[in-house]
Amino acid sequence: MVEFAPFVMVVMIVAIIAYSRVQRAKYSAGTSARDDVEADQLRGEIRQLRDRIAVLERIVTDGDRNRGLALEREIEALRDEREGR
């Protein structure tokens, strides 16, 4: 039995390395699909946020002072309503 010990040890090391590579490949394949879905969702959210920012920039840079005052009153009314005044 002593004669086979080095051979068994080499076989075990090779088996462990092969198993770990298979598990790593499985894990990498599974996460890449989830990462792609998450990346697509984040891109969509960024697109929506950019659209919102564009609208806010138009509101802020709008040359109509009366509209700005009306908007300011609406915002204050919403704050008052939320605070229960």
Phi, psi and omega in degrees: 000330181295328181294330183272351184303312179296322179296315180297319180297317179296316179298318180296318179298315179297318180296318179295317179295316179297316179298316181294324177293320178296316180295319179296319179295319177298315182295317180296319181293321181289322183282331182294323178294317178294321179296321179296317179296315180295320179296320178296319178297318179294322176298319178297317178296320178297319178300316179297318180295321177296319177298317179296319179297320179299318178295316179297321178297320177297319180295315183292320184269004180297133184283347183280106182294323180297320179295320178298320179293319179297319178296318179299318178296319179296318179296315179298320179297320178294320178296315180299317181297318181292323181278352176079028179281000000 
